């Protein structure tokens, strides 16, 4: 029998919907699984569980410019700590015309559970500082199940 390294690698992904939404404060993100059981996920083939939590702070990042769209990847590690990775900013007017937002790559040994799409209109957004429901800021929440999408976001 020959050795196949891909067959030996472990799966990283979420087995349940994370239920991302605004947390206890508008600058925080919550994981609130629809079935109330928390998030079941794996990192490198090892299974973990994260209880629902409304107090996760988005990782601080450089300010997002006004009139742009950006994806913030939400990820969890083996100790159930939530963090985020800021993606590329794109002028909202250029989305789908000649530009797209890319889903950021998760950090090593983290499981991606979804992303927050932040659209700014005439204001800036600073992760971990600006409220997710601030005036001029629109947020959308996308969940991953069984892995992470890799297609660019064009709208």
C-alpha positions in Angstrom: 0.0 0.0 0.0 1.4 3.4 -0.9 1.3 6.4 1.4 -1.1 9.2 0.5 -0.4 12.3 2.5 -3.8 13.8 1.6 -5.6 10.8 3.1 -3.6 11.3 6.3 -4.4 15.0 6.8 -7.1 16.0 9.2 -10.2 17.9 8.4 -10.7 21.5 9.5 -14.2 22.9 9.4 -17.4 23.5 11.3 -20.0 20.8 11.7 -22.7 23.2 12.8 -24.0 26.7 12.0 -22.2 29.3 14.1 -25.1 31.8 14.3 -22.9 34.9 14.0 -24.6 38.2 15.0 -23.9 41.3 17.1 -22.8 40.4 20.6 -23.5 41.8 24.1 -22.1 45.1 22.9 -22.4 46.4 19.3 -18.6 46.1 18.9 -18.6 42.4 19.8 -19.7 39.4 17.8 -21.8 36.5 19.2 -21.9 32.9 18.3 -25.5 31.8 18.8 -26.1 28.4 17.2 -29.7 28.2 16.0 -30.2 24.8 17.8 -28.8 26.2 21.1 -26.0 23.6 21.3 -23.0 25.7 20.4 -20.5 25.0 17.6 -19.0 21.6 16.8 -15.8 21.9 14.8 -12.6 20.2 14.0 -9.0 21.4 13.5 -6.6 19.0 11.8 -9.0 16.1 12.4 -9.4 16.7 16.1 -13.0 17.5 17.2 -13.8 20.5 19.5 -16.9 22.2 20.9 -17.5 25.9 21.6 -20.4 27.0 23.8 -22.5 29.9 22.5 -21.0 33.2 23.5 -22.0 36.8 23.1 -18.8 38.5 24.2 -16.2 37.7 21.5 -14.3 40.8 20.4 -13.3 41.2 16.7 -9.6 41.3 16.4 -8.3 44.9 16.1 -7.2 45.8 12.5 -6.4 48.9 10.5 -9.4 51.1 9.8 -11.6 50.3 6.9 -12.0 53.3 4.6 -15.3 55.0 3.8 -17.4 53.7 0.9 -15.7 50.3 0.9 -16.7 46.6 1.4 -14.5 44.2 3.4 -14.8 40.7 4.7 -13.7 39.8 8.2 -13.1 36.1 8.6 -14.3 34.7 12.0 -12.3 31.8 13.3 -12.0 29.7 16.5 -9.0 27.9 17.9 -8.8 24.7 20.0 -9.3 26.6 23.3 -12.6 28.1 21.8 -11.2 31.6 21.5 -12.8 33.6 18.7 -10.7 36.0 16.6 -10.9 37.6 13.1 -8.8 38.2 10.1 -9.4 41.4 8.0 -9.6 40.8 4.3 -9.0 43.2 1.4 -11.0 46.4 1.1 -12.7 47.2 -2.2 -14.5 50.3 -3.2 -18.1 49.3 -3.0 -18.8 50.9 -6.4 -16.3 48.5 -8.0 -17.7 45.3 -6.6 -18.7 43.0 -9.4 -17.5 45.5 -12.0 -13.8 45.1 -11.9 -13.0 44.0 -8.3 -14.0 41.5 -5.6 -13.5 40.8 -2.0 -11.5 37.7 -1.1 -12.3 35.6 1.9 -9.2 35.9 4.1 -7.1 32.9 4.9 -7.5 31.6 8.4 -4.5 31.5 10.8 -2.7 28.2 11.3 -4.6 25.9 13.7 -7.8 27.9 13.5 -11.2 26.8 12.2 -13.0 29.3 10.0 -16.7 29.5 11.0 -17.9 32.3 8.8 -17.3 35.9 8.0 -18.8 39.4 8.5 -19.2 41.5 5.4 -18.9 45.2 6.4 -20.0 47.9 4.0 -19.3 51.5 4.9 -21.0 54.6 3.5 -19.3 57.9 4.2 -17.8 56.6 7.4 -14.8 54.4 8.4 -15.0 51.2 10.4 -12.4 50.0 12.9 -12.7 46.4 14.1 -13.0 46.1 17.9 -13.8 49.8 18.2 -16.6 50.8 15.8 -20.1 49.3 16.5 -21.2 46.7 14.0 -24.5 48.6 13.8 -23.1 52.1 13.7 -24.6 54.7 11.4 -23.2 54.3 7.9 -22.1 50.7 8.6 -24.0 47.7 7.2 -23.1 44.2 8.2 -24.0 40.8 6.8 -23.2 37.4 8.4 -22.2 34.3 6.4 -21.6 30.9 8.0 -19.4 28.0 6.9 -20.4 24.4 7.2 -18.0 21.6 6.4 -15.2 23.8 5.3 -14.7 27.3 3.8 -15.8 28.7 0.5 -13.1 30.1 -1.7 -15.1 32.0 -4.4 -14.6 35.8 -4.4 -17.5 37.9 -3.2 -18.7 40.3 -5.9 -21.8 41.8 -4.4 
